[in-house]
Amino acid sequence: MSKEIELTACTPHPVDLAGFNPKTKLPYGLTVKHLQAAMNDFTNFIGFINLQLHSREIERLESMLMPANFISIVGEFMSSSIPKDCSTLVKNQYHNGHPDMIPKGLYPNDAVQHADEGIEIKGSRYLRGWQGHNPEDTWLMVFVFDSNRPVDASKGIAPLPFKFVMVLGARITKDDWLFSGRSETSRRTITASITKSGYEKMMANWIYKAPYLTTKETATLLDSLPSELE
């Protein structure tokens, strides 16, 4: 594989301000400028890390980690970065608390085990099929991205730069989730999936769409089904 191609893949696609939806409705004082800053923080982060890895002939982070682990990094980074620019939100200080971000000062010590007020953040490689551990009332925000995976090299898939392709968000209710559960013999984590009603709410309030996202790329993302918890 060409080192030049791999080096090019170390630099993520930039976040384009023109891709944000001026009509989107965001809660708790959050704005598209706050989201753009946080998304740029992540692309700067992943670009820096991958360039450093490349200089030592180590594969890129997204090509090294299990898909679910990399997805978790995207979500955790965004829930930590957004409050740095949005002064009305803080990261939930409760260990494994829900949701990921909560209104600043609403709960003691900015920590709550479970609450309806706040924003739950998820990363995903898909434009549908989003999952969680429990059906819940929440304001859900999904950062959809495209990147390589560890299996790509064995499949002959060329290196590609990380890019955010869409961001969607809306307040959803328990009726917008389908509880999946698990069989008695399964070791898979209990999950719930967003239903058509929840998906329609999210798509109706889309926040960002990459201007370079082609019809073919959109169709590929829509046709793909998730294989890991996001």
Phi and psi restraints in degrees (value plus and minus 20) as a CYANA .aco file:
   2 SER   PHI     -83.9   -43.9
   2 SER   PSI     111.0   151.0
   3 LYS   PHI     -86.7   -46.7
   3 LYS   PSI     -48.3    -8.3
   4 GLU   PHI     -86.1   -46.1
   4 GLU   PSI     -60.9   -20.9
   5 ILE   PHI     -85.8   -45.8
   5 ILE   PSI     -62.7   -22.7
   6 GLU   PHI     -84.7   -44.7
   6 GLU   PSI     -59.7   -19.7
   7 LEU   PHI     -84.5   -44.5
   7 LEU   PSI     -61.3   -21.3
   8 THR   PHI     -81.1   -41.1
   8 THR   PSI     -57.2   -17.2
   9 ALA   PHI     -89.9   -49.9
   9 ALA   PSI     -32.1     7.9
  10 CYS   PHI     -96.3   -56.3
  10 CYS   PSI     -36.5     3.5
  11 THR   PHI    -122.1   -82.1
  11 THR   PSI      92.2   132.2
  12 PRO   PHI     -85.9   -45.9
  12 PRO   PSI     138.8   178.8
  13 HIS   PHI     -87.3   -47.3
  13 HIS   PSI     119.1   159.1
  14 PRO   PHI     -90.2   -50.2
  14 PRO   PSI     135.3   175.3
  15 VAL   PHI    -104.7   -64.7
  15 VAL   PSI     103.6   143.6
  16 ASP   PHI    -116.9   -76.9
  16 ASP   PSI     101.0   141.0
  17 LEU   PHI     -77.5   -37.5
  17 LEU   PSI     -51.1   -11.1
  18 ALA   PHI     -86.7   -46.7
  18 ALA   PSI     -34.6     5.4
  19 GLY   PHI    -103.2   -63.2
  19 GLY   PSI     -26.0    14.0
  20 PHE   PHI    -104.4   -64.4
  20 PHE   PSI     124.6   164.6
  21 ASN   PHI    -106.1   -66.1
  21 ASN   PSI      93.2   133.2
  22 PRO   PHI     -87.9   -47.9
  22 PRO   PSI     -35.0     5.0
  23 LYS   PHI    -116.9   -76.9
  23 LYS   PSI     -22.1    17.9
  24 THR   PHI     -84.9   -44.9
  24 THR   PSI     128.4   168.4
  25 LYS   PHI    -130.3   -90.3
  25 LYS   PSI     100.3   140.3
  26 LEU   PHI    -137.6   -97.6
  26 LEU   PSI     125.4   165.4
  27 PRO   PHI    -115.1   -75.1
  27 PRO   PSI     148.3   188.3
  28 TYR   PHI      39.1    79.1
  28 TYR   PSI      11.4    51.4
  29 GLY   PHI      60.1   100.1
  29 GLY   PSI     -16.2    23.8
  30 LEU   PHI     -91.6   -51.6
  30 LEU   PSI     121.5   161.5
  31 THR   PHI    -149.0  -109.0
  31 THR   PSI     146.1   186.1
  32 VAL   PHI     -85.4   -45.4
  32 VAL   PSI     -48.9    -8.9
  33 LYS   PHI     -84.5   -44.5
  33 LYS   PSI     -58.5   -18.5
  34 HIS   PHI     -82.9   -42.9
  34 HIS   PSI     -62.7   -22.7
  35 LEU   PHI     -88.2   -48.2
  35 LEU   PSI     -61.3   -21.3
  36 GLN   PHI     -79.7   -39.7
  36 GLN   PSI     -63.1   -23.1
  37 ALA   PHI     -82.3   -42.3
  37 ALA   PSI     -63.2   -23.2
  38 ALA   PHI     -87.8   -47.8
  38 ALA   PSI     -59.6   -19.6
  39 MET   PHI     -85.8   -45.8
  39 MET   PSI     -59.5   -19.5
  40 ASN   PHI     -84.8   -44.8
  40 ASN   PSI     -57.6   -17.6
  41 ASP   PHI     -77.7   -37.7
  41 ASP   PSI     -61.9   -21.9
  42 PHE   PHI     -90.1   -50.1
  42 PHE   PSI     -64.2   -24.2
  43 THR   PHI     -83.8   -43.8
  43 THR   PSI     -55.7   -15.7
  44 ASN   PHI     -85.1   -45.1
  44 ASN   PSI     -60.3   -20.3
  45 PHE   PHI     -83.2   -43.2
  45 PHE   PSI     -73.4   -33.4
  46 ILE   PHI     -87.8   -47.8
  46 ILE   PSI     -52.7   -12.7
  47 GLY   PHI     -85.7   -45.7
  47 GLY   PSI     -64.4   -24.4
  48 PHE   PHI     -82.8   -42.8
  48 PHE   PSI     -68.0   -28.0
  49 ILE   PHI     -80.3   -40.3
  49 ILE   PSI     -66.8   -26.8
  50 ASN   PHI     -87.5   -47.5
  50 ASN   PSI     -55.8   -15.8
  51 LEU   PHI     -85.9   -45.9
  51 LEU   PSI     -59.5   -19.5
  52 GLN   PHI     -85.1   -45.1
  52 GLN   PSI     -62.2   -22.2
  53 LEU   PHI     -83.3   -43.3
  53 LEU   PSI     -62.7   -22.7
  54 HIS   PHI     -82.7   -42.7
  54 HIS   PSI     -57.2   -17.2
  55 SER   PHI     -84.6   -44.6
  55 SER   PSI     -38.9     1.1
  56 ARG   PHI    -129.6   -89.6
  56 ARG   PSI      -4.7    35.3
  57 GLU   PHI      37.2    77.2
  57 GLU   PSI      20.6    60.6
  58 ILE   PHI    -130.6   -90.6
  58 ILE   PSI     120.8   160.8
  59 GLU   PHI     -84.8   -44.8
  59 GLU   PSI     137.1   177.1
  60 ARG   PHI     -83.0   -43.0
  60 ARG   PSI     137.1   177.1
  61 LEU   PHI     -78.2   -38.2
  61 LEU   PSI     -65.9   -25.9
  62 GLU   PHI     -88.5   -48.5
  62 GLU   PSI     -41.4    -1.4
  63 SER   PHI    -109.9   -69.9
  63 SER   PSI     -29.1    10.9
  64 MET   PHI    -120.8   -80.8
  64 MET   PSI     -62.9   -22.9
  65 LEU   PHI    -103.3   -63.3
  65 LEU   PSI     133.1   173.1
  66 MET   PHI     -77.7   -37.7
  66 MET   PSI     122.2   162.2
  67 PRO   PHI     -70.7   -30.7
  67 PRO   PSI     -63.5   -23.5
  68 ALA   PHI     -84.8   -44.8
  68 ALA   PSI     -54.0   -14.0
  69 ASN   PHI     -89.7   -49.7
  69 ASN   PSI     -60.2   -20.2
  70 PHE   PHI     -88.4   -48.4
  70 PHE   PSI     -59.3   -19.3
  71 ILE   PHI     -79.4   -39.4
  71 ILE   PSI     -60.8   -20.8
  72 SER   PHI     -83.3   -43.3
  72 SER   PSI     -58.3   -18.3
  73 ILE   PHI     -81.8   -41.8
  73 ILE   PSI     -63.4   -23.4
  74 VAL   PHI     -79.0   -39.0
  74 VAL   PSI     -69.6   -29.6
  75 GLY   PHI     -84.6   -44.6
  75 GLY   PSI     -65.0   -25.0
  76 GLU   PHI     -85.3   -45.3
  76 GLU   PSI     -59.1   -19.1
  77 PHE   PHI     -83.1   -43.1
  77 PHE   PSI     -64.2   -24.2
  78 MET   PHI     -85.9   -45.9
  78 MET   PSI     -60.2   -20.2
  79 SER   PHI     -90.2   -50.2
  79 SER   PSI     -41.2    -1.2
  80 SER   PHI    -108.0   -68.0
  80 SER   PSI     -53.1   -13.1
  81 SER   PHI    -103.6   -63.6
  81 SER   PSI     -58.9   -18.9
  82 ILE   PHI     -75.7   -35.7
  82 ILE   PSI     -66.5   -26.5
  83 PRO   PHI     -83.3   -43.3
  83 PRO   PSI     -37.2     2.8
  84 LYS   PHI     -87.2   -47.2
  84 LYS   PSI     -47.5    -7.5
  85 ASP   PHI    -125.6   -85.6
  85 ASP   PSI     -46.3    -6.3
  86 CYS   PHI    -123.2   -83.2
  86 CYS   PSI      84.0   124.0
  87 SER   PHI     -93.1   -53.1
  87 SER   PSI     -30.2     9.8
  88 THR   PHI    -112.1   -72.1
  88 THR   PSI     -24.1    15.9
  89 LEU   PHI    -142.7  -102.7
  89 LEU   PSI     130.0   170.0
  90 VAL   PHI    -155.0  -115.0
  90 VAL   PSI     136.5   176.5
  91 LYS   PHI     -92.5   -52.5
  91 LYS   PSI     114.7   154.7
  92 ASN   PHI     -80.8   -40.8
  92 ASN   PSI      99.0   139.0
  93 GLN   PHI    -103.2   -63.2
  93 GLN   PSI     -23.9    16.1
  94 TYR   PHI     -98.6   -58.6
  94 TYR   PSI     111.8   151.8
  95 HIS   PHI     -80.1   -40.1
  95 HIS   PSI     100.8   140.8
  96 ASN   PHI      39.3    79.3
  96 ASN   PSI       6.2    46.2
  97 GLY   PHI     -91.2   -51.2
  97 GLY   PSI     139.2   179.2
  98 HIS   PHI    -148.1  -108.1
  98 HIS   PSI     113.0   153.0
  99 PRO   PHI    -103.1   -63.1
  99 PRO   PSI     158.6   198.6
 100 ASP   PHI     -87.1   -47.1
 100 ASP   PSI     -60.1   -20.1
 101 MET   PHI    -140.8  -100.8
 101 MET   PSI     121.9   161.9
 102 ILE   PHI    -152.6  -112.6
 102 ILE   PSI     138.6   178.6
 103 PRO   PHI     -81.0   -41.0
 103 PRO   PSI     112.7   152.7
 104 LYS   PHI     -81.3   -41.3
 104 LYS   PSI     109.0   149.0
 105 GLY   PHI      61.8   101.8
 105 GLY   PSI     -20.8    19.2
 106 LEU   PHI     -94.7   -54.7
 106 LEU   PSI     -54.5   -14.5
 107 TYR   PHI    -139.8   -99.8
 107 TYR   PSI     129.5   169.5
 108 PRO   PHI     -75.4   -35.4
 108 PRO   PSI     110.0   150.0
 109 ASN   PHI      39.5    79.5
 109 ASN   PSI       0.8    40.8
 110 ASP   PHI      32.3    72.3
 110 ASP   PSI      23.8    63.8
 111 ALA   PHI    -160.3  -120.3
 111 ALA   PSI     113.5   153.5
 112 VAL   PHI    -172.8  -132.8
 112 VAL   PSI     116.2   156.2
 113 GLN   PHI     -89.4   -49.4
 113 GLN   PSI     -63.3   -23.3
 114 HIS   PHI    -174.8  -134.8
 114 HIS   PSI     109.8   149.8
 115 ALA   PHI    -171.3  -131.3
 115 ALA   PSI     138.0   178.0
 116 ASP   PHI    -106.6   -66.6
 116 ASP   PSI     -42.3    -2.3
 117 GLU   PHI    -109.9   -69.9
 117 GLU   PSI     108.1   148.1
 118 GLY   PHI     115.2   155.2
 118 GLY   PSI    -192.0  -152.0
 119 ILE   PHI    -148.5  -108.5
 119 ILE   PSI     104.5   144.5
 120 GLU   PHI    -110.5   -70.5
 120 GLU   PSI     112.1   152.1
 121 ILE   PHI    -130.2   -90.2
 121 ILE   PSI     114.6   154.6
 122 LYS   PHI    -156.2  -116.2
 122 LYS   PSI     123.9   163.9
 123 GLY   PHI    -119.0   -79.0
 123 GLY   PSI     132.5   172.5
 124 SER   PHI    -178.7  -138.7
 124 SER   PSI     130.6   170.6
 125 ARG   PHI    -115.9   -75.9
 125 ARG   PSI     -14.7    25.3
 126 TYR   PHI    -146.4  -106.4
 126 TYR   PSI     133.7   173.7
 127 LEU   PHI    -114.0   -74.0
 127 LEU   PSI      -8.9    31.1
 128 ARG   PHI    -183.1  -143.1
 128 ARG   PSI     157.7   197.7
 129 GLY   PHI      53.5    93.5
 129 GLY   PSI       3.5    43.5
 130 TRP   PHI     -86.7   -46.7
 130 TRP   PSI     122.6   162.6
 131 GLN   PHI    -147.3  -107.3
 131 GLN   PSI     137.8   177.8
 132 GLY   PHI    -164.3  -124.3
 132 GLY   PSI    -199.4  -159.4
 133 HIS   PHI    -107.7   -67.7
 133 HIS   PSI     -43.8    -3.8
 134 ASN   PHI    -167.1  -127.1
 134 ASN   PSI     127.7   167.7
 135 PRO   PHI     -87.5   -47.5
 135 PRO   PSI     113.4   153.4
 136 GLU   PHI    -177.4  -137.4
 136 GLU   PSI     135.2   175.2
 137 ASP   PHI    -102.4   -62.4
 137 ASP   PSI     104.3   144.3
 138 THR   PHI    -186.9  -146.9
 138 THR   PSI     141.2   181.2
 139 TRP   PHI    -112.8   -72.8
 139 TRP   PSI      92.0   132.0
 140 LEU   PHI    -123.8   -83.8
 140 LEU   PSI     113.2   153.2
 141 MET   PHI    -146.0  -106.0
 141 MET   PSI     107.6   147.6
 142 VAL   PHI    -137.6   -97.6
 142 VAL   PSI     105.9   145.9
 143 PHE   PHI    -120.1   -80.1
 143 PHE   PSI      86.1   126.1
 144 VAL   PHI    -110.8   -70.8
 144 VAL   PSI     109.0   149.0
 145 PHE   PHI    -154.5  -114.5
 145 PHE   PSI     147.9   187.9
 146 ASP   PHI    -148.1  -108.1
 146 ASP   PSI     115.9   155.9
 147 SER   PHI    -184.6  -144.6
 147 SER   PSI     150.2   190.2
 148 ASN   PHI     -91.0   -51.0
 148 ASN   PSI     146.1   186.1
 149 ARG   PHI    -150.5  -110.5
 149 ARG   PSI     145.6   185.6
 150 PRO   PHI     -78.5   -38.5
 150 PRO   PSI     -50.4   -10.4
 151 VAL   PHI    -100.1   -60.1
 151 VAL   PSI     -29.9    10.1
 152 ASP   PHI     -82.1   -42.1
 152 ASP   PSI     -60.4   -20.4
 153 ALA   PHI     -79.8   -39.8
 153 ALA   PSI     -61.7   -21.7
 154 SER   PHI     -90.4   -50.4
 154 SER   PSI     -40.1    -0.1
 155 LYS   PHI    -115.8   -75.8
 155 LYS   PSI     -18.8    21.2
 156 GLY   PHI      55.7    95.7
 156 GLY   PSI      -1.6    38.4
 157 ILE   PHI    -101.6   -61.6
 157 ILE   PSI     107.1   147.1
 158 ALA   PHI     -88.2   -48.2
 158 ALA   PSI     135.2   175.2
 159 PRO   PHI     -82.1   -42.1
 159 PRO   PSI     118.2   158.2
 160 LEU   PHI    -157.8  -117.8
 160 LEU   PSI     124.7   164.7
 161 PRO   PHI     -88.9   -48.9
 161 PRO   PSI     127.6   167.6
 162 PHE   PHI     -81.5   -41.5
 162 PHE   PSI     122.5   162.5
 163 LYS   PHI    -173.2  -133.2
 163 LYS   PSI     121.4   161.4
 164 PHE   PHI     -99.7   -59.7
 164 PHE   PSI     109.3   149.3
 165 VAL   PHI    -125.7   -85.7
 165 VAL   PSI     -53.3   -13.3
 166 MET   PHI    -174.9  -134.9
 166 MET   PSI     134.6   174.6
 167 VAL   PHI    -152.4  -112.4
 167 VAL   PSI     111.2   151.2
 168 LEU   PHI    -151.9  -111.9
 168 LEU   PSI     132.5   172.5
 169 GLY   PHI    -184.0  -144.0
 169 GLY   PSI     126.4   166.4
 170 ALA   PHI    -190.5  -150.5
 170 ALA   PSI     141.4   181.4
 171 ARG   PHI    -102.7   -62.7
 171 ARG   PSI     104.4   144.4
 172 ILE   PHI    -139.5   -99.5
 172 ILE   PSI     140.3   180.3
 173 THR   PHI    -137.5   -97.5
 173 THR   PSI     155.2   195.2
 174 LYS   PHI     -80.0   -40.0
 174 LYS   PSI     -47.1    -7.1
 175 ASP   PHI     -90.1   -50.1
 175 ASP   PSI     -34.4     5.6
 176 ASP   PHI    -112.2   -72.2
 176 ASP   PSI     -12.8    27.2
 177 TRP   PHI    -136.5   -96.5
 177 TRP   PSI     129.2   169.2
 178 LEU   PHI    -135.2   -95.2
 178 LEU   PSI      96.3   136.3
 179 PHE   PHI     -94.7   -54.7
 179 PHE   PSI     102.1   142.1
 180 SER   PHI    -110.4   -70.4
 180 SER   PSI     -56.8   -16.8
 181 GLY   PHI      43.4    83.4
 181 GLY   PSI    -173.6  -133.6
 182 ARG   PHI    -184.9  -144.9
 182 ARG   PSI     139.1   179.1
 183 SER   PHI     -96.9   -56.9
 183 SER   PSI     146.3   186.3
 184 GLU   PHI     -84.6   -44.6
 184 GLU   PSI     -46.9    -6.9
 185 THR   PHI    -113.4   -73.4
 185 THR   PSI     -28.5    11.5
 186 SER   PHI    -102.1   -62.1
 186 SER   PSI     124.2   164.2
 187 ARG   PHI    -124.0   -84.0
 187 ARG   PSI     -16.3    23.7
 188 ARG   PHI     -90.3   -50.3
 188 ARG   PSI     124.3   164.3
 189 THR   PHI     -80.6   -40.6
 189 THR   PSI     117.4   157.4
 190 ILE   PHI     -80.1   -40.1
 190 ILE   PSI     112.4   152.4
 191 THR   PHI    -154.3  -114.3
 191 THR   PSI     143.9   183.9
 192 ALA   PHI    -153.9  -113.9
 192 ALA   PSI     126.0   166.0
 193 SER   PHI    -139.6   -99.6
 193 SER   PSI     127.7   167.7
 194 ILE   PHI     -88.1   -48.1
 194 ILE   PSI     111.2   151.2
 195 THR   PHI    -107.2   -67.2
 195 THR   PSI    -199.1  -159.1
 196 LYS   PHI     -78.3   -38.3
 196 LYS   PSI     -60.3   -20.3
 197 SER   PHI     -83.7   -43.7
 197 SER   PSI     -62.4   -22.4
 198 GLY   PHI     -87.0   -47.0
 198 GLY   PSI     -61.0   -21.0
 199 TYR   PHI     -80.6   -40.6
 199 TYR   PSI     -62.0   -22.0
 200 GLU   PHI     -86.1   -46.1
 200 GLU   PSI     -57.3   -17.3
 201 LYS   PHI     -83.1   -43.1
 201 LYS   PSI     -63.2   -23.2
 202 MET   PHI     -86.5   -46.5
 202 MET   PSI     -65.9   -25.9
 203 MET   PHI     -88.4   -48.4
 203 MET   PSI     -52.5   -12.5
 204 ALA   PHI     -87.7   -47.7
 204 ALA   PSI     -43.7    -3.7
 205 ASN   PHI    -135.9   -95.9
 205 ASN   PSI      19.1    59.1
 206 TRP   PHI     -78.2   -38.2
 206 TRP   PSI     124.0   164.0
 207 ILE   PHI    -125.0   -85.0
 207 ILE   PSI     -60.8   -20.8
 208 TYR   PHI    -164.2  -124.2
 208 TYR   PSI     120.0   160.0
 209 LYS   PHI    -159.7  -119.7
 209 LYS   PSI     103.0   143.0
 210 ALA   PHI     -80.1   -40.1
 210 ALA   PSI     105.2   145.2
 211 PRO   PHI     -79.0   -39.0
 211 PRO   PSI     -47.6    -7.6
 212 TYR   PHI    -106.5   -66.5
 212 TYR   PSI     -19.4    20.6
 213 LEU   PHI     -89.0   -49.0
 213 LEU   PSI      95.2   135.2
 214 THR   PHI    -102.3   -62.3
 214 THR   PSI     144.5   184.5
 215 THR   PHI     -79.7   -39.7
 215 THR   PSI     -59.4   -19.4
 216 LYS   PHI     -85.2   -45.2
 216 LYS   PSI     -63.0   -23.0
 217 GLU   PHI     -83.6   -43.6
 217 GLU   PSI     -61.1   -21.1
 218 THR   PHI     -81.7   -41.7
 218 THR   PSI     -64.6   -24.6
 219 ALA   PHI     -82.5   -42.5
 219 ALA   PSI     -59.2   -19.2
 220 THR   PHI     -83.7   -43.7
 220 THR   PSI     -64.1   -24.1
 221 LEU   PHI     -85.2   -45.2
 221 LEU   PSI     -58.5   -18.5
 222 LEU   PHI     -90.3   -50.3
 222 LEU   PSI     -53.3   -13.3
 223 ASP   PHI    -101.7   -61.7
 223 ASP   PSI     -38.5     1.5
 224 SER   PHI     -94.7   -54.7
 224 SER   PSI     122.7   162.7
 225 LEU   PHI    -132.1   -92.1
 225 LEU   PSI     119.5   159.5
 226 PRO   PHI     -84.9   -44.9
 226 PRO   PSI     122.1   162.1
 227 SER   PHI    -138.2   -98.2
 227 SER   PSI     -18.6    21.4
 228 GLU   PHI    -163.7  -123.7
 228 GLU   PSI     134.5   174.5
 229 LEU   PHI     -85.4   -45.4
 229 LEU   PSI     114.6   154.6
